[in-house]
Amino acid sequence: MVHNLPKEGRRRVVVERVTPQINGGRFPIKRTVGESVVVEADVFTDGHDHIQCQLQYRNEISAQWHTVLMKPLGNDRWQGSFPVRDLGRYLYTVAARIDHFLSWRHDLTRRIEPEDIDIALLVGAELIEAAAKHASGADAKKLQQAARILNDNDDRHTRMDVAMGEELAQLMARNVDLLLTTIYDHTLVVVVDPELARFGAWYETFPRSCSEQSDCHGTFADCEARLPYIAEMGFDVLYLPPIHPIGHTKRKGRNNTLIAYESDTGSPWAIGSKEGGHLSVHPELGTLQEFRSLVTRARGHGLEIALDIAFQCSPDHPYVTEHPAWFRHRPDGSVQYAENPPKKYEDIYPFDFETADWQGLWVELEDVFRFWIEQGVRIFRVDNPHTKSFYFWEWLIANIKRDHPETIFLAEAFTRPKVLHYLAKLGFSQSYNYFPWRNTKHELTEYLVQLAHGPEREYLRPNLWPNTPDILTEYLQFGGRPAFMIRLALAATLGASYGIYGPAFELFENTPRKPGSEEYLNSEKYQIRNWELNRHDSLKDYVARINRIRKENPALQHNRTLQFQSVDNDSLICYSKTTEDLTNIVLVVVNLDPHHTQSGWVDIPLDTFGLEAGRSYQVHDLLSNARFIWNGPRNYVELQPHVVPVHIFRLRRRVRSEQDFDYYL
């Protein structure tokens, strides 16, 4: 008879429900350098024995595991944490075993009869002798000595002192038999990205519109000249739309018309011409060497260049003739262009990820990223990733980040929620999201609570954009200058990462191509624009102020402590962010109505902020530099949208009194 006994049936501890993990460990969680991973698990055993529970972790490139003792939270739930100090991937799991020594000590303290105590001490001596066999050097000698005392010493008080001593406890913890340890059946992974993947301000601009001369095609040199302007506003990332040659066949004209004139520049997303494709730069922008100069000069201004990667081709792209199998063909032999019936995008050919030559396609597209990494680019905004193979993205991002863990991938994933989330799981460092269309207090609260505190917080980092070249929301169209101020403040304080498309944003460009459309009139996607950067009503100083506030207040540099506070007016929204130690407390109040003054009473959670009931505290408006003394949990606010529709308060937990003066008696 075959009994099919397990390899080791004496293990008695169960480890389950380990968090955080994504899809049962199928995908890694995300952190940035310097953050911690807090791990919890359900750990229990039969009976009432004590358990020792350990969190085990290591850098993937290291063979050495580190251990952290986990603490019980109650109801058989345990918690521990570990720091991630290096870029790359870390592994972690949970291990647990019966702690016979602690169980013995616990029972020893409850024994009353002298005979029971003596027998228990002899049992303890056996446990210590067993541990001594696993020990070496000084530990082994000390354990053997402790066992002799528990066996031979007639002085019960001395035996008890040794048995309950801290030194013996530490010796036993260091020298345990690990044979019966239960290890969680998954080794989990955390991907560690640069800080800029968690916290940063992005600025998108078209290099071809950077010339100061009217209707003149801008160059990389012109873009260099604009770097001080962008840096002075406090941005961290300068994001450029595709910089490659633009096709001529079926080129789109101004305002997305189907007929293009000789002077029309076409869409940068229609990539490829006789001058080259994804590994080339548009000749009117300059040379590859001049692009590398832009990357270097940008870093000198504290800016990283982010490059748009759009995997699609114009009909003139060299790939179309060199690799026809990478595209889908119609029955008449022509290449299938992109379309979303009834819309036709005849200037764009999508790749066919079901091609028989899928391996050649994948390798070529990976080489596109590697080429631009060689030019100094470390950040990529990926156009429409949801229209390409999921398995391709998982493979590509893992490959690139294995060799270049400093790279950041932003997914332009304006798509269905499950698809947006899956792309984040596959490895995209950040994601566009639905923030542009969340305008009411209820919409913003519900959505941001989900992003900051839902399960997706472990893998989806939102990058909040109030506008893009494709998105001019109705709120911005009809709200005037105050609407732009409101949406900027919301994006920059609700999210640790945010971005704007400028100069359209700071100059509050708000005219749609036609009523009901979210496309800009005279969109930069199809023509060169000249911008009056020094306009007297520009929001550039306001943008700079908010970006400075973000950098000076660490509470705004993450999303994990975002909490919404009650305010008795639905046109006002109030929320807070804090550091873990409450040394930095930021409270934001925004008037969501761009047309009218709104007022209300804000409820302050005194206990949460560590404020004493009945004692005054100071609120410092970081935008206006005004300071107010507030008392108690309810305080009045009033915001005029045509002045400044936002308060960004820093709370000071203590207000001076006469007792703070050294001559107070």
C-alpha positions in Angstrom: 0.0 0.0 0.0 1.3 3.5 -0.9 0.6 6.0 1.8 1.9 9.2 0.0 3.2 10.7 3.2 4.5 14.3 3.0 8.2 14.9 3.0 8.0 16.5 6.5 4.7 16.1 8.3 5.9 17.5 11.6 5.5 21.1 10.6 2.6 22.6 12.5 2.6 26.3 11.6 0.3 27.7 8.9 1.4 30.9 6.9 -1.3 32.4 4.7 -2.8 35.7 3.5 0.5 37.5 3.1 0.2 41.1 2.1 1.2 43.0 0.0 1.1 40.8 -3.0 -0.5 41.2 -6.4 -2.6 38.4 -8.0 -1.2 35.8 -5.7 2.4 36.9 -6.3 2.1 36.9 -10.1 3.2 40.5 -10.3 5.6 42.6 -8.2 4.6 45.5 -5.9 6.4 48.8 -6.3 8.4 51.1 -4.0 11.0 53.8 -4.5 14.5 54.0 -3.0 14.4 54.7 0.7 10.8 53.5 1.3 9.8 50.5 3.4 7.7 47.5 2.7 5.3 46.7 5.5 4.4 43.0 5.4 1.5 41.3 7.2 0.5 37.6 7.4 -1.9 35.3 9.1 0.3 32.8 11.1 -1.1 30.3 13.5 -0.7 26.7 14.7 -2.7 24.0 16.4 -2.9 24.2 20.2 -1.4 27.0 22.2 2.3 27.0 21.5 4.1 30.2 21.0 5.2 31.1 17.4 8.3 32.8 16.1 7.5 34.6 12.9 10.1 36.1 10.6 10.0 38.3 7.6 12.8 37.3 5.2 14.1 39.6 2.4 17.1 40.1 0.1 18.1 42.1 -2.9 17.6 39.9 -5.9 21.3 40.2 -6.9 22.4 39.1 -3.4 22.3 35.5 -2.1 22.1 36.5 1.5 18.7 36.6 3.2 18.0 39.1 6.0 15.5 38.4 8.7 13.2 40.7 10.8 11.1 39.4 13.6 7.4 40.1 13.0 5.2 41.3 15.8 1.7 40.0 16.6 -1.2 42.4 15.8 -3.8 40.2 17.4 -6.2 37.6 16.0 -3.2 35.6 14.5 -2.1 38.5 12.3 1.6 39.4 12.3 3.5 42.4 10.9 7.0 43.3 10.0 8.8 45.7 7.6 12.1 46.1 5.7 13.7 49.0 3.9 14.6 49.0 0.2 17.8 51.0 -0.3 18.8 50.1 -3.8 17.3 50.2 -7.3 16.2 46.9 -8.8 14.2 44.0 -7.3 13.9 42.7 -3.8 12.5 39.3 -2.8 10.5 38.7 0.4 8.6 35.9 2.1 7.4 34.9 5.6 8.8 32.0 7.7 7.4 30.7 11.0 8.0 27.9 13.5 6.9 26.7 16.9 9.0 28.4 19.5 9.3 25.6 22.0 11.5 27.7 24.3 9.1 30.6 24.6 6.2 28.2 25.1 8.2 26.5 27.9 9.0 29.8 29.5 5.4 30.9 29.3 4.2 27.8 31.1 7.0 27.9 33.6 5.8 31.3 34.9 2.4 29.8 35.6 3.5 26.8 37.6 3.0 26.9 41.3 4.0 23.5 42.9 7.7 23.2 43.5 7.8 19.7 42.1 6.2 20.9 38.9 8.8 23.7 38.7 11.7 21.3 39.1 10.4 19.0 36.4 9.8 21.9 34.1 13.4 23.1 34.6 14.7 19.7 33.6 12.5 19.9 30.4 14.0 23.3 29.8 17.5 21.9 30.1 16.8 19.4 27.4 15.6 22.2 25.1 18.8 24.2 25.8 21.0 21.1 25.2 19.4 20.6 21.9 20.0 24.2 20.9 23.7 23.9 22.0 24.1 21.2 19.3 23.2 23.8 16.6 25.4 26.5 18.1 29.1 27.0 17.9 31.8 28.9 19.7 30.9 31.0 22.6 27.1 30.5 22.1 27.5 26.7 22.4 29.5 27.0 25.6 27.0 29.4 27.2 24.1 27.2 26.3 25.8 24.1 27.7 26.5 26.0 31.0 22.9 27.2 31.2 21.7 23.6 30.7 24.0 22.4 33.5 22.6 25.0 35.9 19.1 24.0 35.2 20.0 20.3 35.6 22.4 20.4 38.6 21.9 23.4 40.8 19.9 22.8 43.9 19.1 26.5 44.3 15.7 26.9 42.6 16.0 30.7 42.6 19.3 30.6 40.7 17.8 28.1 38.2 14.8 30.3 37.6 16.9 33.4 37.2 18.9 31.7 34.4 15.8 30.2 32.8 14.0 33.6 32.6 17.1 35.7 31.8 17.3 37.8 28.7 20.7 36.4 27.8 19.4 32.9 27.5 16.4 34.1 25.5 18.8 35.7 22.9 21.0 32.6 22.8 18.0 30.4 22.1 16.7 32.8 19.4 20.0 32.7 17.6 20.5 28.9 17.7 17.3 27.2 16.6 16.5 24.1 14.6 15.0 25.3 11.4 14.0 21.9 10.1 10.4 22.4 11.1 10.1 25.9 9.8 7.1 26.7 7.6 8.0 29.0 4.7 5.2 30.7 2.7 4.7 29.0 -0.6 5.5 32.1 -2.7 8.6 34.3 -2.9 7.2 37.7 -3.5 8.9 40.6 -5.4 9.1 44.3 -5.0 10.4 46.5 -7.8 12.4 49.5 -6.5 12.3 52.6 -8.7 14.0 56.0 -8.5 12.3 58.6 -6.2 11.2 60.4 -9.4 8.8 57.5 -10.0 6.9 58.5 -6.9 7.3 62.3 -6.7 7.8 64.7 -9.5 6.3 67.5 -11.6 6.2 67.0 -15.4 6.0 69.7 -18.1 5.1 68.7 -21.7 6.1 71.0 -24.6 6.6 70.7 -28.3 10.2 71.5 -29.4 9.0 72.6 -32.8 7.0 75.4 -31.1 10.0 76.7 -29.1 11.3 79.2 -31.6 10.8 82.9 -30.8 10.3 83.7 -34.5 6.8 83.5 -35.7 5.9 80.5 -37.8 9.4 79.2 -37.7 10.0 75.5 -36.9 11.7 75.2 -33.5 14.9 73.3 -32.9 16.6 71.5 -30.1 18.6 74.6 -29.6 15.4 76.6 -29.2 14.2 74.1 -26.7 17.5 74.5 -24.8 16.9 78.3 -24.7 13.5 77.6 -23.0 15.0 75.4 -20.2 15.4 78.3 -17.7 11.8 79.2 -18.1 10.7 75.6 -17.4 13.2 75.2 -14.6 12.1 78.4 -12.9 8.6 77.0 -12.6 10.0 74.2 -10.6 9.5 71.2 -12.8 11.5 68.0 -12.6 10.7 66.4 -16.0 10.5 67.9 -19.4 8.4 65.6 -21.6 8.8 65.8 -25.4 6.3 64.4 -27.9 7.8 62.2 -30.6 10.9 63.9 -32.1 11.2 61.6 -35.1 10.7 62.4 -38.9 7.1 62.8 -39.8 5.5 61.1 -42.8 4.0 62.9 -45.8 1.6 60.3 -47.1 -2.0 61.1 -45.8 -0.5 63.8 -43.6 -3.0 65.6 -41.5 -3.5 69.4 -41.9 -4.2 72.0 -39.3 -7.0 71.2 -36.9 -6.8 67.5 -37.9 -8.1 68.2 -41.4 -7.7 65.4 -44.0 -6.1 67.8 -46.5 -2.6 69.0 -45.8 -0.8 71.9 -47.6 2.9 72.1 -48.3 3.4 74.3 -45.2 1.6 71.9 -42.8 4.0 70.1 -40.4 1.8 67.0 -39.7 1.4 65.1 -36.5 4.6 64.0 -34.6 2.8 60.7 -33.9 2.8 59.9 -37.6 6.3 58.5 -37.3 8.7 57.8 -40.2 9.7 59.2 -43.6 12.6 58.8 -46.0 14.8 60.5 -43.3 14.3 57.6 -41.0 12.0 56.2 -38.3 12.1 55.5 -34.5 15.9 55.7 -34.3 16.1 59.1 -36.1 15.3 62.7 -35.2 13.3 65.1 -37.3 15.9 67.0 -39.4 14.2 70.4 -38.8 14.6 69.8 -35.0 18.4 69.2 -35.4 20.8 66.3 -35.1 21.2 63.5 -32.7 24.2 65.2 -31.2 22.1 68.3 -30.6 19.5 66.2 -28.9 22.1 64.8 -26.6 23.2 68.3 -25.8 19.6 69.1 -24.9 19.5 66.1 -22.5 22.8 67.3 -20.9 21.7 70.9 -20.6 18.4 69.9 -19.1 20.1 68.0 -16.4 22.1 71.1 -15.6 18.8 72.8 -14.9 17.5 70.0 -12.7 15.3 68.5 -15.5 15.2 65.0 -16.8 14.1 64.6 -20.4 11.1 62.2 -20.9 10.6 61.0 -24.5 7.4 59.8 -26.1 7.6 56.3 -27.5 4.7 55.7 -29.9 4.9 52.3 -31.6 3.1 53.1 -34.8 4.3 54.1 -38.3 3.4 56.5 -41.0 3.0 55.0 -44.5 6.5 56.4 -45.3 8.3 54.6 -42.4 11.1 52.4 -43.5 9.6 49.5 -41.5 6.7 49.4 -44.0 8.9 48.3 -46.9 11.6 46.6 -44.9 9.3 44.5 -42.7 5.9 44.3 -44.4 5.0 41.2 -42.2 4.9 43.5 -39.1 1.7 45.1 -40.5 -1.8 43.8 -41.2 -2.9 43.9 -44.9 -6.3 44.2 -46.3 -7.7 42.0 -49.1 -6.6 44.5 -51.8 -3.0 44.2 -50.6 -2.9 47.7 -48.9 -1.7 48.1 -45.3 -4.4 48.4 -42.7 -4.3 51.9 -41.2 -5.5 52.7 -37.7 -9.2 53.3 -37.3 -12.0 53.5 -34.7 -15.0 53.5 -37.0 -16.2 55.9 -38.2 -12.9 57.6 -37.5 -10.0 56.9 -39.8 -6.3 57.6 -39.1 -4.9 57.0 -42.5 -1.6 58.6 -41.6 -0.8 55.9 -39.0 -0.2 52.1 -39.5 -0.4 50.1 -36.3 1.9 47.1 -35.7 0.4 43.7 -35.9 1.4 41.9 -32.7 -0.1 38.7 -34.1 2.5 38.6 -36.9 4.3 35.3 -37.5 7.5 37.4 -37.1 6.5 38.5 -33.6 9.9 37.7 -32.2 11.6 40.0 -34.7 9.1 42.7 -34.0 9.6 42.5 -30.2 13.4 42.6 -30.5 13.3 45.6 -32.8 11.0 47.5 -30.5 13.1 46.7 -27.5 16.1 48.1 -29.4 14.2 51.4 -29.8 14.2 51.9 -26.1 17.8 50.8 -25.7 18.9 53.3 -28.4 17.3 56.2 -26.6 18.7 55.1 -23.3 22.2 55.3 -25.0 21.4 58.9 -25.9 20.8 59.7 -22.2 17.0 59.3 -21.8 15.8 57.5 -18.7 12.1 58.3 -18.7 9.6 57.2 -21.3 6.0 58.2 -21.8 4.4 55.4 -23.8 1.7 56.3 -26.2 -1.5 54.1 -26.1 0.1 51.0 -24.5 -3.3 49.4 -24.2 -3.4 48.9 -28.0 -0.3 46.7 -27.9 0.3 43.2 -26.6 0.3 42.9 -22.7 2.8 40.1 -22.9 5.1 42.3 -24.9 5.1 45.0 -22.3 5.8 42.6 -19.5 8.7 41.2 -21.3 10.1 44.5 -22.5 9.9 46.4 -19.3 11.4 43.5 -17.3 14.3 43.3 -19.8 15.0 47.0 -19.8 14.8 47.4 -16.0 17.0 44.4 -15.4 19.8 46.3 -17.2 18.7 49.9 -16.4 16.7 49.9 -13.1 16.7 53.7 -13.1 14.3 53.8 -16.1 10.7 55.1 -15.6 7.8 54.1 -17.8 4.6 56.3 -17.8 1.6 54.6 -19.4 -0.7 56.8 -21.4 -3.5 54.5 -20.4 -6.8 56.4 -21.0 -8.6 53.2 -21.3 -11.0 50.8 -19.4 -10.2 50.5 -15.7 -9.2 46.8 -15.7 -6.8 47.4 -18.6 -5.3 50.5 -17.0 -4.7 48.5 -13.8 -3.3 45.5 -15.7 -0.7 47.7 -17.5 0.4 49.0 -14.1 0.8 45.4 -12.8 2.9 44.5 -15.9 5.5 47.0 -14.9 4.6 50.6 -15.9 6.1 52.9 -13.2 3.3 55.4 -13.5 0.0 55.8 -15.2 -2.3 58.5 -16.6 -5.8 58.1 -15.1 -9.3 59.6 -15.0 -8.4 62.6 -12.9 -9.1 65.1 -15.8 -12.8 64.2 -15.6 -13.3 64.1 -11.9 -14.6 67.5 -11.0 -17.1 67.4 -8.1 -16.3 66.9 -4.5 -17.8 63.5 -4.5 -16.0 62.4 -7.7 -12.6 63.6 -6.5 -13.0 62.1 -3.0 -14.2 58.7 -4.2 -11.5 58.4 -6.9 -8.5 59.6 -4.9 -9.4 57.5 -1.9 -9.4 54.5 -4.2 -6.0 55.4 -5.7 -4.4 56.2 -2.3 -5.8 53.5 -0.1 -7.3 50.8 -2.4 -5.4 47.6 -3.2 -4.0 49.3 -6.3 -1.8 51.6 -4.2 0.8 48.7 -4.2 1.3 48.8 -7.9 -0.4 51.8 -9.6 1.2 55.2 -9.2 -1.1 57.9 -10.6 0.3 60.8 -12.5 -2.4 63.5 -12.4 -2.7 65.7 -15.5 -5.4 68.4 -15.7 -4.8 68.8 -19.5 -2.9 67.1 -22.3 -2.6 68.0 -26.1 -5.6 65.6 -26.5 -7.6 66.7 -23.5 -9.2 70.1 -23.0 -12.0 69.3 -20.5 -15.2 71.2 -20.4 -14.3 72.4 -16.9 -11.2 74.2 -18.3 -13.2 75.4 -21.4 -15.8 77.3 -19.3 -14.1 78.0 -16.0 -11.6 80.7 -17.2 -8.3 81.4 -15.5 -9.6 80.3 -12.0 -10.4 76.9 -13.4 -6.8 76.4 -14.4 -5.6 77.6 -10.9 -8.0 75.1 -9.3 -7.1 72.1 -11.3 -3.4 72.8 -10.9 -3.7 73.0 -7.2 -5.7 69.8 -7.1 -3.3 67.8 -9.3 -0.2 69.1 -7.5 -1.4 68.4 -4.0 -3.7 65.4 -4.4 -1.0 63.6 -6.3 2.7 63.2 -5.6 3.3 63.1 -9.3 1.5 65.4 -11.7 2.0 67.1 -15.0 0.7 69.9 -17.3 0.9 70.5 -21.1 2.3 73.9 -21.5 2.6 76.7 -22.4 -1.1 76.0 -23.2 -1.8 75.5 -19.5 -0.1 78.5 -17.8 -1.6 80.7 -20.6 -5.0 79.0 -19.9 -5.7 78.1 -23.5 -9.3 77.0 -23.4 -10.9 77.2 -26.9 -12.1 73.8 -28.3 -12.0 73.0 -32.0 -15.8 72.8 -32.0 -18.6 72.8 -29.4 -18.6 69.5 -27.4 -15.0 68.6 -28.4 -12.1 68.1 -26.1 -9.6 68.9 -28.9 -7.9 72.3 -28.9 -8.6 74.8 -31.7 -5.3 75.2 -33.6 -3.9 72.2 -31.8 -0.1 71.9 -31.6 -0.5 68.3 -32.6 -1.0 69.5 -36.2 0.8 72.9 -36.4 3.5 75.1 -34.9 2.3 77.5 -32.3 4.0 80.7 -31.0 3.5 81.4 -27.3 3.6 84.8 -25.5 5.4 83.4 -22.5 5.7 86.7 -20.7 2.0 87.6 -20.8 1.1 89.6 -17.7 -1.7 87.3 -16.7 0.3 84.1 -17.1 0.1 81.5 -14.3 3.8 80.8 -14.4 4.5 82.4 -11.0 1.5 80.6 -9.5 2.8 77.3 -10.9 6.3 78.0 -9.5 4.9 78.8 -6.1 3.0 75.5 -5.9 6.0 73.5 -7.1 8.2 75.1 -4.5 5.6 74.3 -1.8 5.7 70.6 -3.0 9.4 70.4 -2.6 9.5 72.2 0.8 6.9 69.9 2.3 7.6 66.2 2.4 4.0 65.5 3.3 3.1 66.3 -0.3 5.7 63.9 -1.7 3.6 60.8 -1.4 0.0 59.7 -1.4 -0.2 57.2 1.4 -1.5 59.6 4.1 -4.1 61.4 2.0 -7.2 62.0 4.1 -10.3 64.0 3.2 -11.8 66.3 5.9 -15.4 67.3 6.3 -16.5 70.8 5.2 -20.1 71.9 5.1 -20.2 73.2 1.6 -20.1 70.8 -1.4 -18.3 73.5 -3.5 -15.4 73.3 -1.1 -13.1 70.3 -0.8 -10.6 69.8 2.1 -8.0 67.2 2.5 -4.7 66.7 4.3 -1.3 64.9 4.0 1.2 64.4 6.7 4.6 62.8 7.4 4.5 59.7 9.5 5.9 61.6 12.5 3.5 64.6 12.1 6.4 67.1 11.8 4.9 68.2 8.5 1.1 68.6 8.3 -0.4 70.1 5.1 -4.1 71.0 4.9 -5.6 72.0 1.5 -8.9 73.7 0.9 -10.0 74.3 -2.7 -13.0 76.2 -4.0 -14.3 73.9 -6.8 -16.5 76.7 -8.2 -14.5 78.8 -10.6 -17.2 81.5 -10.8 -18.3 82.3 -7.3 -17.0 82.9 -3.8 -17.6 80.0 -1.5 -17.3 79.7 2.3 -17.8 77.0 4.9 -16.7 75.4 8.2 -13.9 72.9 8.0 -13.6 70.1 10.6 -10.1 69.5 11.8 -9.2 66.1 13.3 -7.3 67.3 16.3 -6.3 63.8 17.5 -5.1 62.7 14.1 -2.8 65.8 13.8 -1.6 65.5 17.4 -3.2 68.9 18.3 -4.3 69.5 21.9 -8.0 70.1 22.5 -8.6 73.6 23.9 -5.2 74.9 22.7 -4.7 77.3 19.8 -2.7 76.3 16.7 -1.3 78.2 13.8 -2.2 77.7 10.1 0.3 79.2 7.6 -1.1 79.7 4.1 1.9 78.8 2.0 0.5 80.5 -1.1 -0.3 83.9 0.4 2.1 83.7 3.3 -0.7 84.8 5.6 -0.9 83.2 9.1 -4.0 82.5 11.2 -4.6 81.3 14.7 -7.3 78.6 14.8 -9.0 77.2 17.8 -10.8 73.9 18.2 -11.9 71.5 15.4 -14.3 73.8 13.4 -12.9 76.8 11.6 -14.2 79.1 8.9 -12.8 79.5 5.4 -13.8 81.7 2.4 -12.2 81.5 -1.0 -12.7 83.9 -3.9 -11.9 82.2 -7.3 -10.8 85.3 -9.1 -8.2 86.1 -6.3 -6.8 82.8 -5.2 -9.2 79.8 -5.0 -7.0 77.7 -2.8 -5.6 77.6 0.7 -2.5 75.4 1.2 -2.0 75.5 4.9 0.9 74.2 6.9 -0.3 73.5 10.5 1.9 74.3 13.4 1.0 72.2 16.4 2.1 74.7 19.0 1.4 78.4 19.5 3.6 80.5 21.8 2.3 81.9 25.0 3.7 84.2 27.6 5.1 81.1 29.3 7.6 80.7 26.5 9.5 83.9 27.5 12.4 83.3 29.8 11.3 86.1 32.3 7.9 84.5 32.8 7.4 83.8 36.5 
